[in-house]
Amino acid sequence: MAGHRLPSASVALLLALAASACSSRDDRAAAAAAIATADLQSGQLQAARFQIGRALAARDDISDYWLLSGRIGLAQQQYSVAYDAYESAVTLDHSNVEGLTRLCQLAVSSGQAGRAENYAEQLALLRPGDINAVNVKAALALERGDKPAAAALVDQVLKTSPNDASALITRARLLVADEDYARAAQAGEASLDGPGDPTGRLLLLKDVYLKSADAAGYRRTIARLARASPRSVPEQLDYARSLYETGDAAGGFAVTRRTLAIAPDDIAGADRVLHLWAAQGVGAMPADALTAPTGNLPLQARAAYASQANAIGRPDLALRILGDAAALDPPGTATNNVKVARAEARRRQGQPQVAATILAAVLANDPDQPRALVSRAALRAGSGDWGGATEDLRHALAADPDNADARLNLADLQLAHGDPVLAASTLRDGLTEAGADPRLASRLVAMLRQQGRPADAAAVIDGDRRLNPFRAHPPG
């Protein structure tokens, strides 16, 4: 309708409606951002994330909202989310110092040297001599192997700000490169007095204490890392392992119990807890832990408790822990560990056919289920099917290389069939990383000694000590 003109009253109405909608959108965004700020300050991070999402849905062109999203991301330790948020803030406001500073730091920590340098240059243009920009340049110089340049830049920062955490960390890394571990530890410890997430600094200190064979410093740092990352399963399990190694079984069990509650439906996390318990044997938990009421435990925790009961020869307790509730029987990977624990208990009670039926159903639903494969291997070995048992154990290790029970059982089969070289190789393959199940090294040492190979046994002990210098009871 070319040439048609709306009446002036209609134009006024449309303009008023548009202004009202715009105002309403601004108000919604501002209100949600204000709530997000309050939630962040009170530590309610999920609520803060939800509210800032509402604010950005209404107005995604406000740099302050993206900054707030970045702060929430850092608090949640979701660093890629934080990086994207700060990048959006800087895109909208090229002179945003907070955004550029955080981008510098996040780019360095994630190994994006080019981006870090670019943001550092922008920050230096805005604020010549800015400490954060100098710190980034020092870290990048060290990454390039230019230690003199890195040292000069660190000295420049510490001259004006002697407690700057970033500069102290770079100094510690320089000292580590020179194998001056005592002074590196001092610099690392001093950096912890600075604000912000201490995880990166603690990881550096952990490495320093490991290289300097400082057991007390190492264990202290492991404990700090667990406190700094209360929802990190790896950090919690490292702490639990450290407690077990010092003889604090009650403390180690308490940490593993809390770890199972971090993500109740996390099957992989429950498997890692069970691996740690298996390595400790009967001493993994207090005597009354398996007899206490367990009906209120999450599903994966119940499966782990029951599996530990089986491992220490108490299938009766395993069945009591699991119960016979129909809710535990539907198909699906979430209930597989429960079913395997029940099958293993029946096998140990001398009911192989019942166990075989349960395991067949599990493996039909999930052919790679490691615990089911290990249990079926035991059934097959018991009936003389050595080839089937070996196949199952190899399959279990392919699905879960950390499954020490599968590795130990496979080595036993290989040894029983007259192949000690292959058995030793199977055990050695599980000893390539720190924290490996100590039963592997102990079994390998015993095997080599029985074969009249004391020098090879000594080499295994030395290798285990290098990987696990603070293990309370090394093999041999």
LOPABA-5200 format. One record per residue (C-alpha): residue number from 1; residue in one letter; x, y, z. Coordinates in pm, whole numbers, plus 50000, padded with zeros to 5 digits. Layout:
N
n | res | X | Y | Z
NUM | A | X | Y | Z
...
REM end
This chain:
476
n | res | X | Y | Z
1 | M | 50000 | 50000 | 50000
2 | A | 50250 | 50254 | 49875
3 | G | 50173 | 50602 | 49974
4 | H | 49933 | 50499 | 50249
5 | R | 49992 | 50691 | 50569
6 | L | 49877 | 50585 | 50914
7 | P | 49681 | 50837 | 51110
8 | S | 49894 | 51033 | 51352
9 | A | 49712 | 50876 | 51646
10 | S | 49808 | 50527 | 51527
11 | V | 50171 | 50628 | 51485
12 | A | 50173 | 50764 | 51837
13 | L | 50021 | 50441 | 51968
14 | L | 50281 | 50226 | 51790
15 | L | 50564 | 50439 | 51921
16 | A | 50425 | 50416 | 52272
17 | L | 50392 | 50038 | 52248
18 | A | 50746 | 50006 | 52113
19 | A | 50883 | 50221 | 52393
20 | S | 50687 | 50018 | 52648
21 | A | 50818 | 49687 | 52509
22 | C | 51174 | 49821 | 52502
23 | S | 51142 | 49951 | 52853
24 | S | 50992 | 49622 | 52967
25 | R | 51279 | 49430 | 52807
26 | D | 51536 | 49657 | 52974
27 | D | 51361 | 49622 | 53308
28 | R | 51347 | 49243 | 53282
29 | A | 51716 | 49224 | 53197
30 | A | 51817 | 49463 | 53475
31 | A | 51605 | 49281 | 53734
32 | A | 51745 | 48941 | 53636
33 | A | 52102 | 49076 | 53642
34 | A | 52047 | 49222 | 53988
35 | I | 51923 | 48886 | 54117
36 | A | 52217 | 48710 | 53948
37 | T | 52457 | 48945 | 54125
38 | A | 52298 | 48872 | 54462
39 | D | 52301 | 48497 | 54394
40 | L | 52668 | 48510 | 54297
41 | Q | 52756 | 48699 | 54613
42 | S | 52572 | 48443 | 54827
43 | G | 52732 | 48148 | 54649
44 | Q | 52416 | 48025 | 54478
45 | L | 52591 | 47968 | 54147
46 | Q | 52330 | 47764 | 53963
47 | A | 52065 | 48022 | 54045
48 | A | 52303 | 48299 | 53935
49 | R | 52365 | 48117 | 53605
50 | F | 51991 | 48087 | 53544
51 | Q | 51926 | 48456 | 53617
52 | I | 52209 | 48589 | 53401
53 | G | 52077 | 48368 | 53123
54 | R | 51742 | 48545 | 53156
55 | A | 51913 | 48884 | 53148
56 | L | 52107 | 48798 | 52833
57 | A | 51798 | 48654 | 52666
58 | A | 51637 | 48995 | 52707
59 | R | 51945 | 49207 | 52627
60 | D | 52257 | 49045 | 52487
61 | D | 52409 | 49377 | 52381
62 | I | 52504 | 49497 | 52729
63 | S | 52870 | 49434 | 52815
64 | D | 52807 | 49446 | 53190
65 | Y | 52578 | 49145 | 53166
66 | W | 52845 | 48948 | 52982
67 | L | 53098 | 49047 | 53247
68 | L | 52866 | 48914 | 53514
69 | S | 52825 | 48593 | 53315
70 | G | 53205 | 48563 | 53303
71 | R | 53235 | 48608 | 53680
72 | I | 52975 | 48337 | 53736
73 | G | 53161 | 48108 | 53496
74 | L | 53484 | 48157 | 53690
75 | A | 53307 | 48086 | 54018
76 | Q | 53165 | 47766 | 53868
77 | Q | 53512 | 47674 | 53733
78 | Q | 53356 | 47662 | 53384
79 | Y | 53648 | 47836 | 53221
80 | S | 53542 | 47799 | 52858
81 | V | 53204 | 47951 | 52945
82 | A | 53380 | 48236 | 53126
83 | Y | 53615 | 48291 | 52832
84 | D | 53327 | 48317 | 52584
85 | A | 53142 | 48558 | 52813
86 | Y | 53441 | 48788 | 52858
87 | E | 53507 | 48779 | 52485
88 | S | 53150 | 48895 | 52423
89 | A | 53197 | 49174 | 52677
90 | V | 53515 | 49295 | 52503
91 | T | 53351 | 49274 | 52162
92 | L | 53085 | 49514 | 52287
93 | D | 53332 | 49733 | 52475
94 | H | 53688 | 49724 | 52337
95 | S | 53819 | 49926 | 52633
96 | N | 53684 | 49696 | 52901
97 | V | 53978 | 49641 | 53136
98 | E | 53819 | 49361 | 53341
99 | G | 53728 | 49167 | 53029
100 | L | 54072 | 49204 | 52874
101 | T | 54245 | 49111 | 53200
102 | R | 54042 | 48793 | 53240
103 | L | 54088 | 48701 | 52874
104 | C | 54464 | 48736 | 52916
105 | Q | 54464 | 48507 | 53218
106 | L | 54228 | 48249 | 53071
107 | A | 54411 | 48239 | 52739
108 | V | 54744 | 48178 | 52913
109 | S | 54603 | 47904 | 53136
110 | S | 54441 | 47727 | 52840
111 | G | 54756 | 47740 | 52627
112 | Q | 54628 | 47995 | 52374
113 | A | 54952 | 48193 | 52354
114 | G | 54859 | 48396 | 52046
115 | R | 54532 | 48517 | 52189
116 | A | 54691 | 48587 | 52526
117 | E | 54955 | 48806 | 52364
118 | N | 54693 | 48989 | 52158
119 | Y | 54481 | 49069 | 52462
120 | A | 54788 | 49168 | 52663
121 | E | 54885 | 49418 | 52392
122 | Q | 54535 | 49567 | 52396
123 | L | 54547 | 49595 | 52773
124 | A | 54892 | 49755 | 52764
125 | L | 54767 | 50017 | 52515
126 | L | 54479 | 50104 | 52746
127 | R | 54691 | 50101 | 53060
128 | P | 55065 | 50125 | 52992
129 | G | 55260 | 49919 | 53243
130 | D | 54951 | 49728 | 53354
131 | I | 55066 | 49448 | 53586
132 | N | 54834 | 49191 | 53429
133 | A | 54970 | 49261 | 53082
134 | V | 55330 | 49230 | 53208
135 | N | 55245 | 48903 | 53385
136 | V | 55103 | 48760 | 53064
137 | K | 55415 | 48861 | 52872
138 | A | 55633 | 48699 | 53141
139 | A | 55436 | 48374 | 53124
140 | L | 55456 | 48372 | 52745
141 | A | 55831 | 48439 | 52753
142 | L | 55875 | 48139 | 52981
143 | E | 55658 | 47928 | 52749
144 | R | 55895 | 48021 | 52463
145 | G | 56194 | 47922 | 52676
146 | D | 56323 | 48278 | 52710
147 | K | 56400 | 48257 | 53082
148 | P | 56600 | 48583 | 53105
149 | A | 56311 | 48783 | 52955
150 | A | 56060 | 48609 | 53180
151 | A | 56275 | 48676 | 53489
152 | A | 56315 | 49045 | 53399
153 | L | 55940 | 49089 | 53353
154 | V | 55865 | 48909 | 53681
155 | D | 56114 | 49131 | 53863
156 | Q | 55942 | 49434 | 53710
157 | V | 55608 | 49326 | 53859
158 | L | 55739 | 49219 | 54199
159 | K | 55932 | 49542 | 54241
160 | T | 55605 | 49734 | 54260
161 | S | 55377 | 49452 | 54379
162 | P | 55581 | 49202 | 54583
163 | N | 55280 | 48981 | 54661
164 | D | 55143 | 48952 | 54308
165 | A | 55026 | 48590 | 54274
166 | S | 55077 | 48559 | 53898
167 | A | 55432 | 48691 | 53913
168 | L | 55514 | 48462 | 54205
169 | I | 55385 | 48163 | 54010
170 | T | 55598 | 48250 | 53708
171 | R | 55897 | 48291 | 53940
172 | A | 55822 | 47950 | 54089
173 | R | 55810 | 47798 | 53742
174 | L | 56145 | 47959 | 53660
175 | L | 56294 | 47812 | 53976
176 | V | 56151 | 47468 | 53892
177 | A | 56320 | 47491 | 53553
178 | D | 56647 | 47552 | 53740
179 | E | 56567 | 47265 | 53982
180 | D | 56571 | 47505 | 54275
181 | Y | 56274 | 47337 | 54439
182 | A | 56309 | 47490 | 54785
183 | R | 56279 | 47847 | 54656
184 | A | 56012 | 47738 | 54405
185 | A | 55804 | 47607 | 54694
186 | Q | 55851 | 47935 | 54883
187 | A | 55731 | 48137 | 54583
188 | G | 55439 | 47900 | 54526
189 | E | 55331 | 47913 | 54888
190 | A | 55353 | 48292 | 54889
191 | S | 55130 | 48306 | 54581
192 | L | 54848 | 48139 | 54775
193 | D | 54802 | 48458 | 54976
194 | G | 54672 | 48628 | 54660
195 | P | 54304 | 48638 | 54567
196 | G | 54130 | 48421 | 54310
197 | D | 54099 | 48051 | 54237
198 | P | 54408 | 47878 | 54386
199 | T | 54378 | 47557 | 54182
200 | G | 54647 | 47636 | 53926
201 | R | 54889 | 47749 | 54197
202 | L | 54824 | 47436 | 54402
203 | L | 54883 | 47212 | 54101
204 | L | 55221 | 47377 | 54053
205 | L | 55305 | 47328 | 54421
206 | K | 55200 | 46964 | 54397
207 | D | 55450 | 46917 | 54116
208 | V | 55722 | 47103 | 54310
209 | Y | 55678 | 46888 | 54620
210 | L | 55668 | 46571 | 54412
211 | K | 55996 | 46658 | 54239
212 | S | 56161 | 46757 | 54565
213 | A | 56038 | 46443 | 54745
214 | D | 55875 | 46656 | 55015
215 | A | 55606 | 46417 | 55142
216 | A | 55460 | 46658 | 55399
217 | G | 55431 | 46941 | 55147
218 | Y | 55285 | 46709 | 54887
219 | R | 55015 | 46571 | 55117
220 | R | 54933 | 46917 | 55249
221 | T | 54886 | 47038 | 54892
222 | I | 54668 | 46739 | 54801
223 | A | 54442 | 46829 | 55093
224 | R | 54428 | 47195 | 54985
225 | L | 54338 | 47094 | 54629
226 | A | 54051 | 46884 | 54761
227 | R | 53923 | 47181 | 54963
228 | A | 53961 | 47416 | 54666
229 | S | 53770 | 47179 | 54434
230 | P | 53506 | 47014 | 54652
231 | R | 53313 | 46885 | 54350
232 | S | 53611 | 46748 | 54159
233 | V | 53608 | 46367 | 54174
234 | P | 53978 | 46334 | 54075
235 | E | 54094 | 46580 | 54341
236 | Q | 53879 | 46415 | 54609
237 | L | 54007 | 46068 | 54522
238 | D | 54369 | 46188 | 54525
239 | Y | 54306 | 46318 | 54875
240 | A | 54139 | 45993 | 54983
241 | R | 54432 | 45791 | 54844
242 | S | 54674 | 46015 | 55035
243 | L | 54483 | 45953 | 55358
244 | Y | 54478 | 45578 | 55302
245 | E | 54851 | 45581 | 55232
246 | T | 54922 | 45747 | 55567
247 | G | 54712 | 45490 | 55750
248 | D | 54406 | 45711 | 55799
249 | A | 54152 | 45459 | 55667
250 | A | 53862 | 45630 | 55842
251 | G | 53951 | 45962 | 55683
252 | G | 54001 | 45803 | 55342
253 | F | 53665 | 45631 | 55361
254 | A | 53490 | 45951 | 55469
255 | V | 53627 | 46131 | 55164
256 | T | 53525 | 45851 | 54926
257 | R | 53177 | 45844 | 55076
258 | R | 53144 | 46217 | 55013
259 | T | 53281 | 46167 | 54662
260 | L | 53003 | 45922 | 54581
261 | A | 52755 | 46197 | 54671
262 | I | 52907 | 46459 | 54439
263 | A | 52730 | 46318 | 54134
264 | P | 52511 | 46029 | 54251
265 | D | 52439 | 45907 | 53897
266 | D | 52802 | 45918 | 53781
267 | I | 52886 | 45557 | 53695
268 | A | 53249 | 45635 | 53606
269 | G | 53301 | 45820 | 53935
270 | A | 53158 | 45528 | 54132
271 | D | 53392 | 45294 | 53944
272 | R | 53691 | 45506 | 54044
273 | V | 53585 | 45494 | 54409
274 | L | 53550 | 45117 | 54388
275 | H | 53896 | 45086 | 54229
276 | L | 54042 | 45276 | 54525
277 | W | 53857 | 45060 | 54776
278 | A | 53969 | 44743 | 54599
279 | A | 54330 | 44856 | 54628
280 | Q | 54287 | 44891 | 55006
281 | G | 54117 | 44555 | 55054
282 | V | 53951 | 44487 | 55388
283 | G | 54090 | 44811 | 55531
284 | A | 53907 | 45033 | 55284
285 | M | 53626 | 45115 | 55527
286 | P | 53535 | 45079 | 55894
287 | A | 53404 | 44738 | 55997
288 | D | 53050 | 44864 | 56050
289 | A | 53021 | 45052 | 55718
290 | L | 52883 | 44752 | 55531
291 | T | 52643 | 44655 | 55808
292 | A | 52494 | 45000 | 55858
293 | P | 52163 | 45077 | 55684
294 | T | 52230 | 45156 | 55316
295 | G | 51876 | 45184 | 55177
296 | N | 51900 | 45561 | 55145
297 | L | 52223 | 45549 | 54943
298 | P | 52213 | 45648 | 54575
299 | L | 52206 | 45359 | 54330
300 | Q | 52572 | 45373 | 54224
301 | A | 52688 | 45404 | 54584
302 | R | 52488 | 45095 | 54680
303 | A | 52647 | 44905 | 54392
304 | A | 52995 | 45014 | 54506
305 | Y | 52928 | 44912 | 54866
306 | A | 52795 | 44575 | 54754
307 | S | 53090 | 44516 | 54523
308 | Q | 53330 | 44589 | 54807
309 | A | 53141 | 44342 | 55027
310 | N | 53187 | 44079 | 54756
311 | A | 53557 | 44163 | 54726
312 | I | 53620 | 44097 | 55094
313 | G | 53430 | 43770 | 55082
314 | R | 53093 | 43879 | 55222
315 | P | 52836 | 43812 | 54949
316 | D | 52568 | 43790 | 55218
317 | L | 52629 | 44155 | 55301
318 | A | 52632 | 44244 | 54932
319 | L | 52283 | 44100 | 54886
320 | R | 52156 | 44272 | 55198
321 | I | 52290 | 44606 | 55075
322 | L | 52128 | 44561 | 54735
323 | G | 51799 | 44427 | 54855
324 | D | 51549 | 44268 | 54619
325 | A | 51352 | 44576 | 54520
326 | A | 51195 | 44546 | 54177
327 | A | 51307 | 44903 | 54109
328 | L | 51663 | 44776 | 54073
329 | D | 51577 | 44530 | 53796
330 | P | 51467 | 44734 | 53491
331 | P | 51699 | 44729 | 53187
332 | G | 51935 | 45019 | 53140
333 | T | 52297 | 45104 | 53209
334 | A | 52213 | 45289 | 53532
335 | T | 52121 | 44961 | 53707
336 | N | 52391 | 44742 | 53552
337 | N | 52642 | 44779 | 53836
338 | V | 52373 | 44681 | 54083
339 | K | 52289 | 44371 | 53881
340 | V | 52654 | 44274 | 53843
341 | A | 52707 | 44303 | 54218
342 | R | 52408 | 44076 | 54272
343 | A | 52536 | 43827 | 54013
344 | E | 52881 | 43823 | 54170
345 | A | 52728 | 43761 | 54513
346 | R | 52532 | 43465 | 54374
347 | R | 52846 | 43328 | 54207
348 | R | 53035 | 43346 | 54532
349 | Q | 52749 | 43170 | 54708
350 | G | 52777 | 42877 | 54468
351 | Q | 52488 | 42966 | 54233
352 | P | 52665 | 42993 | 53894
353 | Q | 52354 | 42952 | 53681
354 | V | 52173 | 43235 | 53859
355 | A | 52482 | 43455 | 53816
356 | A | 52517 | 43361 | 53449
357 | T | 52157 | 43453 | 53375
358 | I | 52192 | 43796 | 53536
359 | L | 52523 | 43866 | 53360
360 | A | 52387 | 43759 | 53022
361 | A | 52108 | 44016 | 53055
362 | V | 52352 | 44290 | 53155
363 | L | 52592 | 44217 | 52868
364 | A | 52305 | 44201 | 52619
365 | N | 52219 | 44555 | 52725
366 | D | 52582 | 44676 | 52749
367 | P | 52842 | 44443 | 52588
368 | D | 53133 | 44654 | 52723
369 | Q | 53029 | 44653 | 53089
370 | P | 53367 | 44596 | 53265
371 | R | 53240 | 44459 | 53596
372 | A | 53008 | 44214 | 53419
373 | L | 53292 | 44093 | 53198
374 | V | 53518 | 44032 | 53498
375 | S | 53244 | 43842 | 53677
376 | R | 53162 | 43632 | 53370
377 | A | 53533 | 43560 | 53325
378 | A | 53536 | 43410 | 53675
379 | L | 53239 | 43189 | 53584
380 | R | 53406 | 43077 | 53262
381 | A | 53738 | 43005 | 53432
382 | G | 53554 | 42805 | 53695
383 | S | 53398 | 42586 | 53426
384 | G | 53729 | 42536 | 53244
385 | D | 53662 | 42781 | 52962
386 | W | 54005 | 42947 | 52977
387 | G | 53976 | 43099 | 52631
388 | G | 53641 | 43262 | 52708
389 | A | 53768 | 43390 | 53042
390 | T | 54077 | 43541 | 52878
391 | E | 53864 | 43705 | 52610
392 | D | 53634 | 43859 | 52871
393 | L | 53923 | 43997 | 53076
394 | R | 54091 | 44150 | 52772
395 | H | 53759 | 44303 | 52675
396 | A | 53715 | 44444 | 53027
397 | L | 54061 | 44606 | 53015
398 | A | 53988 | 44759 | 52677
399 | A | 53673 | 44916 | 52828
400 | D | 53837 | 45013 | 53159
401 | P | 54221 | 45008 | 53162
402 | D | 54223 | 45099 | 53533
403 | N | 54037 | 44782 | 53632
404 | A | 54308 | 44619 | 53842
405 | D | 54095 | 44314 | 53919
406 | A | 54067 | 44237 | 53548
407 | R | 54443 | 44281 | 53506
408 | L | 54530 | 44065 | 53807
409 | N | 54291 | 43789 | 53700
410 | L | 54423 | 43795 | 53344
411 | A | 54783 | 43768 | 53466
412 | D | 54685 | 43474 | 53687
413 | L | 54528 | 43294 | 53388
414 | Q | 54834 | 43357 | 53173
415 | L | 55066 | 43235 | 53446
416 | A | 54854 | 42924 | 53504
417 | H | 54883 | 42845 | 53135
418 | G | 55260 | 42861 | 53140
419 | D | 55317 | 43207 | 52995
420 | P | 55499 | 43403 | 53270
421 | V | 55637 | 43657 | 53022
422 | L | 55289 | 43753 | 52905
423 | A | 55163 | 43759 | 53265
424 | A | 55443 | 43997 | 53366
425 | S | 55368 | 44217 | 53065
426 | T | 55001 | 44235 | 53160
427 | L | 55090 | 44356 | 53508
428 | R | 55355 | 44602 | 53384
429 | D | 55104 | 44763 | 53147
430 | G | 54908 | 44875 | 53452
431 | L | 55205 | 45044 | 53619
432 | T | 55264 | 45332 | 53381
433 | E | 55101 | 45610 | 53587
434 | A | 55119 | 45739 | 53942
435 | G | 54846 | 45610 | 54168
436 | A | 54821 | 45269 | 54002
437 | D | 54675 | 44994 | 54220
438 | P | 54962 | 44879 | 54446
439 | R | 54849 | 44517 | 54413
440 | L | 54982 | 44513 | 54056
441 | A | 55339 | 44596 | 54156
442 | S | 55326 | 44363 | 54456
443 | R | 55202 | 44073 | 54243
444 | L | 55464 | 44139 | 53976
445 | V | 55746 | 44157 | 54232
446 | A | 55634 | 43830 | 54390
447 | M | 55607 | 43662 | 54050
448 | L | 55953 | 43771 | 53941
449 | R | 56110 | 43655 | 54267
450 | Q | 55943 | 43318 | 54236
451 | Q | 56095 | 43291 | 53890
452 | G | 56442 | 43360 | 54030
453 | R | 56465 | 43710 | 53882
454 | P | 56555 | 43932 | 54181
455 | A | 56714 | 44205 | 53967
456 | D | 56395 | 44244 | 53763
457 | A | 56190 | 44250 | 54083
458 | A | 56415 | 44524 | 54222
459 | A | 56367 | 44725 | 53902
460 | V | 55989 | 44707 | 53946
461 | I | 56022 | 44830 | 54305
462 | D | 56243 | 45120 | 54194
463 | G | 56002 | 45216 | 53917
464 | D | 55706 | 45210 | 54153
465 | R | 55892 | 45430 | 54400
466 | R | 55971 | 45681 | 54126
467 | L | 55605 | 45702 | 54025
468 | N | 55473 | 45688 | 54382
469 | P | 55747 | 45825 | 54608
470 | F | 55511 | 45880 | 54901
471 | R | 55344 | 45540 | 54902
472 | A | 55352 | 45417 | 55263
473 | H | 55403 | 45051 | 55176
474 | P | 55587 | 45011 | 54845
475 | P | 55597 | 44660 | 54694
476 | G | 55866 | 44427 | 54812
REM end
